[in-house]
């Protein structure tokens, strides 16, 4: 289903709906389109189709959407990609997929270390290592 010339007065222009539906809001400039999106109380995802690298980068950086596509629909092909809606498009504390999901079910370890010479002198550097998954917590 395709809705063209959608305005804020239309329910499909105000509410978050899921497809297969395409709502086309026509704008006069990139800035106007970005403002309409970011003024929405929803921010599940946003997509831009362009051959202009400047606008693609600006869009990815400035959109409030939690999932951003550049020349592709919202990309959520695997569990390692977060389903990261923002604003009222998200409920809870953590996103169930992506980094948040892995972090929630993972036990991590931070190691800070220094080494001594055989004479007992402290080496000149302190090394901190962080971020490697060490094990999954017990299900008990």
Buried (B, 14 or more C-beta within 10 A) or exposed (E): EEBEEBEEEEEBBBEBEEEEEEBEBEEEEBEEBBEEBBEBEBBBBBBBEEEEEEBBEBBBEBBBBBBBBBEEEBEBEEEEBBBBBBBEBBEEEEBEBBBBBBEEEEEEEEEEEEEEEEEEEEEEEEEEEEEEEEEEEEEE
